[in-house]
Amino acid sequence: MPGTRGEKDPQPTLRDVAQRAHVSAMTVSRVLRDDPKVLPETAARVRAAVAELGYHRNEMARSLRLGSSTGLVGLVVTNLANPFYSRLALGVDAVVAGHGLKTVIGNTGHDLDSERGLVADLIARRVDGIVVVPADDDQRHLAAAADKGVPIVVASRPPNGFSADCVLVDDYGGSRTATRQLLDAGHRRIGFLGSPPAVYTGAERLRGFTDALVEAGLEREPGYVRLGQQQTAEASRATSELLALPEPPTALFCSNNRNTIGAFRAIRAAGTATALAGFDDFELADALGLPLIIAAYDSDELGREAGRLLVDRLGEARARGTARRVVVPTTLVRYGTPGEP
């Protein structure tokens, strides 16, 4: 009899949820994976059925089905001090936690050897899968991990030399559009502060910047380009060098928020009216007191997309499926109006 000592009421199943919500079991699975393609009203109905029935995914059975029982996923980023990576990490964790998985985070400090060591350690700990922001184009260690059957999702840069799911930002389009805003304001001497040229995001943003100049009938001035800055202090020094030129740029495009903050400090110290455009929005950008154009994007969503790709890849249906590529769009955010040069 129900309720007799030693007996338990049967746990609701995926099919029970599907019947209650009047959808297929596949649709329930998609909702539990946070698939954005499910209609909001359908997702709400499924989640209501989950709550009413007290349904919980059987993570132990799932882990056994996948050949792993750790319930852990790895996340490897280049700089947790950068708010972009902090938000990305929160996005990844929000998705995987909803599937009973825990996130183990490693920080490489842009060092390839550190990344290799972290990935090797995560594999030794038998994580179910890894989301990684590569520090370099050399991704042979990631290719080797994928060859061993470890699900890999690459974020912010594309996979190099192997096939894997990836989620990117529209780096080229965002930088091209932001640079056009400076050109439309009348600026013709525009400098560029960017990441090391080996970094995909830096290369794509430099390409977008350059193409915007060419479309306006201008050439990129090599003397106005500074590459390789990773920290705000380095960006400040590079900006000071540009501002000290006999004909300094009247505007700067900064390829990431660290360069933008560093450039702002140097401009403020020099007392110039140099206009700024950049990539990556950041807190207090509206309080800088300088005209600023930002190519912004949802870094949380970048992380959530990476988490969805990984969770989906952990399922049997996608285990050997074609690699997918997701591109997160950018929008322009204006703080003040860039004045004429």
PLY file of the C-alpha trace (Angstrom):
ply
format ascii 1.0
element vertex 341
property float x
property float y
property float z
element edge 340
property int vertex1
property int vertex2
end_header
0.00 0.00 0.00
1.19 3.53 -0.63
2.73 5.04 2.45
3.70 1.68 3.94
7.06 1.75 5.74
9.90 0.90 3.38
7.91 1.87 0.28
8.20 5.17 -1.57
5.87 6.88 -3.97
7.29 6.54 -7.50
9.34 9.52 -8.64
7.86 11.47 -11.56
9.56 10.85 -14.88
10.31 12.99 -17.92
7.29 11.44 -19.62
5.07 12.39 -16.66
6.15 16.02 -17.07
5.52 15.82 -20.82
1.99 14.49 -20.28
1.19 17.16 -17.68
2.45 19.96 -19.95
0.89 18.45 -23.10
4.21 18.40 -24.97
6.66 15.76 -26.12
9.42 14.35 -23.92
11.92 15.92 -26.34
10.41 19.36 -25.70
10.74 18.84 -21.93
14.39 17.92 -22.44
14.95 21.06 -24.52
13.38 23.26 -21.83
15.60 21.67 -19.16
18.61 22.48 -21.37
17.49 26.14 -21.54
17.09 25.91 -25.31
16.24 29.51 -26.40
14.31 28.23 -29.42
11.47 26.88 -27.25
8.49 29.26 -27.19
8.31 31.16 -23.86
4.74 30.01 -23.18
5.71 26.38 -23.82
8.75 26.67 -21.56
6.59 28.23 -18.82
4.08 25.37 -19.08
6.85 22.77 -18.82
8.47 24.47 -15.83
5.10 24.68 -14.10
4.64 20.93 -14.64
8.13 20.28 -13.27
7.28 22.27 -10.14
3.84 20.67 -9.68
5.18 17.13 -9.99
8.38 17.76 -8.04
10.42 16.36 -10.92
14.20 16.15 -10.49
16.59 14.98 -13.17
18.30 11.72 -12.31
21.87 13.01 -12.55
23.36 9.74 -11.32
21.71 7.80 -14.14
22.71 10.53 -16.56
26.34 10.41 -15.45
26.44 6.64 -15.80
24.94 6.96 -19.25
27.69 9.38 -20.22
30.44 7.22 -18.74
31.29 9.74 -16.02
30.15 10.26 -12.44
31.91 13.47 -11.36
29.11 15.94 -12.11
31.82 18.56 -12.72
32.55 20.79 -15.70
35.71 22.83 -16.16
35.88 26.50 -17.13
39.24 27.94 -18.15
39.58 31.70 -18.76
42.47 34.10 -19.30
41.80 36.81 -16.70
39.17 36.60 -13.96
40.04 40.16 -12.90
38.43 41.32 -16.14
34.67 41.78 -15.57
34.02 40.23 -18.98
35.32 36.85 -17.83
33.58 37.11 -14.46
30.25 37.62 -16.21
31.00 34.83 -18.69
31.71 32.50 -15.77
28.41 33.41 -14.11
26.58 32.69 -17.35
28.17 29.26 -17.77
27.54 28.33 -14.15
23.90 29.46 -14.26
23.15 27.01 -17.06
25.15 23.98 -15.91
23.98 24.36 -12.29
20.43 24.00 -13.56
21.41 20.53 -14.72
22.96 19.44 -11.43
26.53 20.15 -12.52
29.20 22.08 -10.61
31.74 24.41 -12.25
35.49 24.25 -11.55
37.16 27.49 -12.68
40.79 27.97 -13.66
42.59 31.23 -14.54
45.52 31.15 -16.99
46.73 34.74 -16.85
47.06 34.62 -20.66
49.78 31.97 -20.25
49.66 29.00 -22.63
51.66 26.69 -20.35
49.28 27.47 -17.50
46.34 26.66 -19.76
47.87 23.34 -20.78
48.40 22.44 -17.12
44.87 23.40 -16.11
43.28 21.43 -18.94
45.41 18.37 -18.13
44.42 18.62 -14.46
40.72 18.91 -15.30
40.93 15.86 -17.53
42.74 13.94 -14.77
39.87 14.85 -12.45
37.47 13.37 -15.02
35.33 16.45 -15.56
32.34 15.83 -17.81
33.37 18.61 -20.21
35.33 21.87 -20.49
34.52 25.42 -21.60
37.74 27.26 -22.44
38.77 30.74 -23.55
42.09 29.92 -25.27
45.11 32.03 -24.42
46.76 31.36 -27.78
46.22 30.01 -31.27
48.18 26.91 -30.25
45.32 24.64 -29.23
46.92 21.23 -29.73
46.23 20.29 -26.11
42.52 21.04 -26.65
42.51 18.98 -29.83
44.12 16.10 -27.92
41.46 16.36 -25.20
38.69 16.32 -27.81
40.29 13.27 -29.44
40.04 11.51 -26.08
36.30 12.13 -26.06
36.24 15.10 -23.66
33.48 17.51 -24.79
35.10 20.90 -25.45
33.35 24.24 -26.01
35.56 27.15 -27.08
34.42 30.65 -26.08
35.40 34.08 -27.39
37.83 32.54 -29.91
37.22 29.84 -32.54
38.78 26.37 -32.29
42.05 26.10 -34.19
43.11 22.82 -35.75
40.20 20.73 -34.49
36.41 20.62 -34.57
34.48 21.87 -31.53
31.42 23.89 -30.60
32.20 27.58 -30.12
30.49 30.81 -29.14
31.91 34.10 -30.42
31.18 37.81 -30.35
30.75 39.80 -33.57
34.21 41.32 -33.05
34.65 42.51 -36.62
31.21 44.07 -37.03
31.27 45.78 -33.64
34.65 47.46 -34.13
33.83 48.50 -37.70
30.56 50.13 -36.63
32.10 51.91 -33.63
34.98 53.26 -35.74
32.49 54.58 -38.28
30.94 56.67 -35.50
34.28 58.39 -34.92
34.66 58.96 -38.66
31.13 60.37 -38.91
32.05 62.86 -36.17
34.84 64.17 -38.40
37.87 62.39 -36.95
40.56 61.40 -39.43
43.56 60.81 -37.16
42.35 57.78 -35.19
44.64 55.60 -33.09
44.16 51.96 -32.14
44.97 50.21 -28.85
44.66 46.44 -29.07
45.41 42.99 -27.75
48.38 40.95 -28.99
47.92 40.26 -32.73
47.95 36.49 -32.08
44.67 36.80 -30.14
41.67 36.20 -32.41
39.47 38.89 -30.85
42.22 41.51 -31.17
42.92 40.58 -34.79
39.23 40.70 -35.74
38.71 44.05 -34.03
41.78 45.49 -35.76
40.42 44.20 -39.08
37.06 45.89 -38.48
38.81 49.14 -37.49
41.00 49.03 -40.60
38.13 48.31 -42.98
36.13 51.24 -41.59
39.07 53.54 -42.35
39.49 52.13 -45.87
35.77 52.56 -46.57
36.19 56.23 -45.62
39.09 56.62 -48.06
41.77 56.53 -45.36
44.72 54.27 -44.65
45.64 52.89 -41.26
48.59 54.87 -39.91
51.12 52.38 -38.43
52.41 55.02 -36.03
48.95 55.30 -34.47
48.68 51.58 -33.66
49.76 50.04 -30.35
49.30 46.29 -29.83
49.93 43.88 -26.97
48.49 45.75 -23.97
46.83 43.36 -21.52
46.58 45.59 -18.44
45.29 49.12 -17.87
48.75 50.44 -16.90
50.18 49.22 -20.21
47.32 50.87 -22.08
47.94 54.15 -20.23
51.60 54.15 -21.27
50.71 53.36 -24.88
48.14 56.18 -24.93
50.63 58.65 -23.48
53.03 57.75 -26.30
50.36 58.47 -28.89
49.33 61.75 -27.29
52.97 62.90 -27.25
53.33 62.56 -31.04
53.83 65.80 -33.04
50.44 65.14 -34.66
48.60 63.03 -32.09
45.39 61.19 -32.94
42.21 63.11 -32.16
40.39 59.89 -31.34
41.23 56.38 -30.17
39.60 53.01 -30.69
40.32 50.57 -27.84
39.84 46.86 -28.52
38.80 45.92 -24.95
37.74 47.47 -21.66
41.23 47.29 -20.13
42.59 49.41 -22.97
39.65 51.83 -22.73
40.16 52.40 -19.00
43.91 52.82 -19.44
43.40 55.25 -22.32
40.92 57.29 -20.28
43.44 57.71 -17.47
46.13 58.93 -19.86
43.75 61.32 -21.64
42.55 62.74 -18.33
46.16 63.20 -17.15
47.11 64.93 -20.42
44.05 67.18 -20.33
43.19 66.58 -23.99
39.74 66.24 -25.58
40.62 62.99 -27.35
37.48 61.06 -28.30
37.19 57.40 -27.34
35.48 54.37 -28.84
35.98 50.84 -27.64
34.84 47.28 -27.19
33.31 45.82 -23.98
31.01 47.89 -21.80
31.98 48.27 -18.15
30.63 49.69 -14.89
30.92 53.47 -14.41
31.63 54.03 -18.12
28.95 56.72 -17.99
30.84 58.50 -15.20
34.11 59.03 -17.07
33.16 62.49 -18.26
34.47 61.87 -21.79
32.53 61.20 -24.98
32.60 57.43 -25.30
31.20 54.96 -27.84
31.15 51.29 -26.83
30.51 48.19 -28.91
28.69 46.27 -26.18
27.37 42.74 -25.91
25.86 40.50 -23.25
28.82 38.64 -21.74
26.43 36.73 -19.46
24.65 35.47 -22.57
27.99 34.49 -24.09
28.55 32.30 -21.03
25.00 30.96 -21.08
25.36 29.99 -24.74
28.63 28.20 -23.95
26.90 26.39 -21.08
23.99 25.37 -23.31
26.35 24.05 -25.97
28.23 22.00 -23.40
25.11 20.58 -21.73
23.68 19.73 -25.12
26.95 18.07 -26.15
26.88 15.93 -23.00
23.64 14.36 -24.18
23.76 11.21 -26.27
21.98 12.74 -29.25
24.70 15.34 -29.77
27.71 13.27 -28.73
28.97 12.93 -32.30
27.00 15.70 -33.98
28.35 18.45 -36.21
30.19 21.25 -34.39
28.08 24.36 -33.89
29.07 28.04 -33.99
27.05 30.72 -32.17
27.76 34.44 -32.67
26.56 36.95 -30.05
25.68 40.33 -31.63
26.92 43.74 -30.50
25.05 47.00 -29.96
26.41 50.53 -29.78
26.19 52.33 -26.45
26.93 56.06 -26.38
28.04 58.02 -23.34
28.02 61.64 -24.46
28.63 62.63 -28.09
32.07 62.54 -29.72
32.95 66.12 -30.56
34.62 67.33 -33.72
38.43 67.04 -33.84
0 1
1 2
2 3
3 4
4 5
5 6
6 7
7 8
8 9
9 10
10 11
11 12
12 13
13 14
14 15
15 16
16 17
17 18
18 19
19 20
20 21
21 22
22 23
23 24
24 25
25 26
26 27
27 28
28 29
29 30
30 31
31 32
32 33
33 34
34 35
35 36
36 37
37 38
38 39
39 40
40 41
41 42
42 43
43 44
44 45
45 46
46 47
47 48
48 49
49 50
50 51
51 52
52 53
53 54
54 55
55 56
56 57
57 58
58 59
59 60
60 61
61 62
62 63
63 64
64 65
65 66
66 67
67 68
68 69
69 70
70 71
71 72
72 73
73 74
74 75
75 76
76 77
77 78
78 79
79 80
80 81
81 82
82 83
83 84
84 85
85 86
86 87
87 88
88 89
89 90
90 91
91 92
92 93
93 94
94 95
95 96
96 97
97 98
98 99
99 100
100 101
101 102
102 103
103 104
104 105
105 106
106 107
107 108
108 109
109 110
110 111
111 112
112 113
113 114
114 115
115 116
116 117
117 118
118 119
119 120
120 121
121 122
122 123
123 124
124 125
125 126
126 127
127 128
128 129
129 130
130 131
131 132
132 133
133 134
134 135
135 136
136 137
137 138
138 139
139 140
140 141
141 142
142 143
143 144
144 145
145 146
146 147
147 148
148 149
149 150
150 151
151 152
152 153
153 154
154 155
155 156
156 157
157 158
158 159
159 160
160 161
161 162
162 163
163 164
164 165
165 166
166 167
167 168
168 169
169 170
170 171
171 172
172 173
173 174
174 175
175 176
176 177
177 178
178 179
179 180
180 181
181 182
182 183
183 184
184 185
185 186
186 187
187 188
188 189
189 190
190 191
191 192
192 193
193 194
194 195
195 196
196 197
197 198
198 199
199 200
200 201
201 202
202 203
203 204
204 205
205 206
206 207
207 208
208 209
209 210
210 211
211 212
212 213
213 214
214 215
215 216
216 217
217 218
218 219
219 220
220 221
221 222
222 223
223 224
224 225
225 226
226 227
227 228
228 229
229 230
230 231
231 232
232 233
233 234
234 235
235 236
236 237
237 238
238 239
239 240
240 241
241 242
242 243
243 244
244 245
245 246
246 247
247 248
248 249
249 250
250 251
251 252
252 253
253 254
254 255
255 256
256 257
257 258
258 259
259 260
260 261
261 262
262 263
263 264
264 265
265 266
266 267
267 268
268 269
269 270
270 271
271 272
272 273
273 274
274 275
275 276
276 277
277 278
278 279
279 280
280 281
281 282
282 283
283 284
284 285
285 286
286 287
287 288
288 289
289 290
290 291
291 292
292 293
293 294
294 295
295 296
296 297
297 298
298 299
299 300
300 301
301 302
302 303
303 304
304 305
305 306
306 307
307 308
308 309
309 310
310 311
311 312
312 313
313 314
314 315
315 316
316 317
317 318
318 319
319 320
320 321
321 322
322 323
323 324
324 325
325 326
326 327
327 328
328 329
329 330
330 331
331 332
332 333
333 334
334 335
335 336
336 337
337 338
338 339
339 340
